[in-house]
Amino acid sequence: MAFFGSSKSEKEAAPFSAPSTPSAPKGGAATITGCMEILGNIKGCGSIHIDGKVHGDLSVEDQVIIGKEGLVNGDVHAKKVVVSGKVNGNVNCEVLEVTQTGSLSQTIMADKIISDGKIEATISECETIHVTKNGKVVTKKMMGKHIIVNGSIEGNVIATELLEINQDGRVKGEMQVRKIKVSEGGLMLGTMLTYEPSNPVRTVEKKEKKESKSTESTMPKNEQATALKEIVKTKEKE
């Protein structure tokens, strides 16, 4: 009887000692251990820690932590994403942190990126991107307001406010910048252009001019000839 009594009390206490259970509070973190492999999409509230493998899209409200041995073959969507393992998919979050052992591919949409690992992805417009000492980025396009480089970037880099290359920082490729700051020891290889955002007003004006020209050119030739004759007659009377 004592055995069954203790078992019951353990079950009642389970929600507090194991936050990954369904009855855990919203802020609890679920864990996918190293021996687990999930086939399919995962969606929920709270946070999740992955040390195993997930083959599918992952979407949670709070935080996704991918451990050193963790692997996600799919898209990741969360408020904050920390990657020490590997992600083969798109990442959409507010804050992205990539540790030295972490790697990502495909596309990234984030407000803030701090990377000390490897990124081979297209990065959409961010507020700040900081590639730290061990960080390495290979990209078709990276766009951010303030890009800070202590590691290396190779590809098309667009800094809408400031590109800051610090000591030991290295940028290779095509650069479009509004302002640039290069510290002693920093290195730039490639071409550099001044970043100028498009002006929609000028585009509209050009379009209107093209439309007026096309209207003039579509006037029938016989009408043009008649108009010219009238002009000549008027001048002769004068």
N, C-alpha and C positions, 0 to 999 in steps of 0.2 A: 504494500500500500504506500509505503514511504517512497518507493521508486516512481510510481505513477503520480504521486503528489508533486515530486520535484520536477517531473517532466512537464506537468501542466503549468507550473510557475515559470519555467524556462520559456514556454510558448507565449505566455502573457508578456514577458519582458522582451521578446524578440524584436518588436518594432523599434525599441530604443537602442539595442545593442547592434542591430544590423540595419543601417539606414537605407540599404539597397532593396529592402522588402517593399511590397506594394503599399503597406501602411506607414511607410516612413514619411517624415515631413517633407514639404515641397523642396526645401533646400538640400535634401539628402543627396548623396552621390552613389550611383550604381557602379558596379565594378565588373568588367569582363576580364577574367583572369587569363594568364598565359596559356592555359590548357583548353581554352574555349575558342570556338570558331562559329561565327554567326552568319547565316545565309539569309539575307533579307534586310529591309529598311528598319531603322530604329527611330522612334519619335516619342518625345515625352518632355516632362518638366524637370527642373533641378539640374544636376550635373552628372557626368558619366566619365569614368576612368577606364581606359582601354589598354590592357596589356596583351590581349589576344588578337584575333583577326575578325574583321567585319567586312563582309562582301555585300555592300549595299549603302544607301544613303543614310546619313546620320543627322538628326535635327533635335536639339534640346534648347530649352529657354535660357539656361545659365552658362555652364562651362563644359568644354570637352577637353580632357587631358589624355593625350596619346603617349603612353610610356615608351621606353627605349625599344622594347620588343613588339610594340603595338603596330598594327597595320590596318588601314582603312582603304578599301577599294571602292570608292564612291564619294559623293559630295558631302561636305560637312557644313552645317549651319548652326551657329550658336552666338551667344553674346561675346564669349572669350574662348579662344582656342589655343592650347599649348601643345606643341608637337615636339616630341623627343624621338618618335618612331618615324613612320612613313605614311604619307597620304597620296594616293593616286586618284585625284579628283579635284573638283572645284571647292574653294573655301570661301564662305561668306560670314563675316563676323565684324564686331566693333574693334576688338583687339586681338592681334595674332602674335604669338611668341614662338620662335623656332629655336630650340637649343642646338648645341654643337652636333648632336647625333641625329637631329631631325632633318627630314627632306620632304619637299612638296613639289607637285607638278600640276599642269593645266592652268587654271586661272584663280586669281585671288582678288576678293573685294573686301577691303577692311579700312577702318578709319586710321588705325595705327598699327604699324608692323615693326617688330624688333626681331632681327634674325641673326643668329650666330651659327646657323646651319646652312643647308643647301636648298636653294629654290630654283627650279626650272619651270617658270610659269609667266603668264601675262598678268601684270598687276594693274588694276584699274585705279582711277584717281583716289589717292589717300591724302590725309592731312599730313602725316609724318611717316617716313620710312627710314629706319636706322639699321644699316648693315654693319654689324659689329666685327671685331677683329678676325674671327674665324669664319665669318659669313661669306657665302659665295652665291651670286645671283647670275643666272643666264636667262635672258628674257628677250622676247620679240618686242615687247613694249612695257615700260615701267613709267607710271605717271603719278606724281605726288607734289604737294605744295612745297614741303621741306624734306629734302633727301640728304641724309647724313651717311657718309661712307668711311668706315674704318677697315672694311674688308675689300671685296672686289665685286664689280658689276660689269657684265658684258652684254651689250645689246643697245636697243634704242631707249634712251633715258630722257624723260621730259620732266623738268622741275619748274612748276608754274610760279614759284616764289624764289627758292634758293637751293642750289646744289652745293653742298659743303663736303669737300674731300679733305679729310684729316690725314695726319701722319700715317704712312703705310697704306692709306686708302688708294684704290686703283679703279679707274673707270675707263672702259674701252668700248668704242662704238660711236654712234651718232647721238649727240647731246643737244637738246633744246632747253635753254635756261633763261630765266629773267635776270637772276643774279647768280654769281658763282664766287665761291671762296675756297682757295686751295692753300693748305698749310704746307710748310716745309716738309718734304718727304712724300707728299701726295703726288699722284701721277695721273695724267690724262692722255689718252691715245685715241685719235679719231677726229671727227669733225664736230664743230660747235656752232650752233645758230642761236639767234636771239628769239626767245619764246614770245609770240604775239597772239593773244586770243583773237578768234575771228570776230569781225564786226558785222552783225546781222543787218544794220542800217545800210551800210555800203552794199551789201549783197542785194537788198531790196531795190536800191537805186539803180544798180546795174541791170537788174531784171526788168525794171520799168523802161529803161532806155532801149533795151533789146526789143521789148514788145512794141514800142513806138516806131522803131526802125522797120520791123516786120510789117506793121500796118501800112506804112508808106510804100513799101516795095510790092505789096499785094494789090495796089490800085491798077485797074486794067489800062493797057496802053492807049486805047482809043479815048478814054476819059482824060488821060494825061495830055494827049494831043489837043483835045478840045479846050482844056484849061489854058494851054500855052497860046492858042489862037486868040482867046479872049483877052489875055494879058497884052498881046501885041496890038490888038485893036484899040484897047484903052490908051496905050502909050501914043498911038498915032493920032487919036483925037486930041490928046493933050498938046 
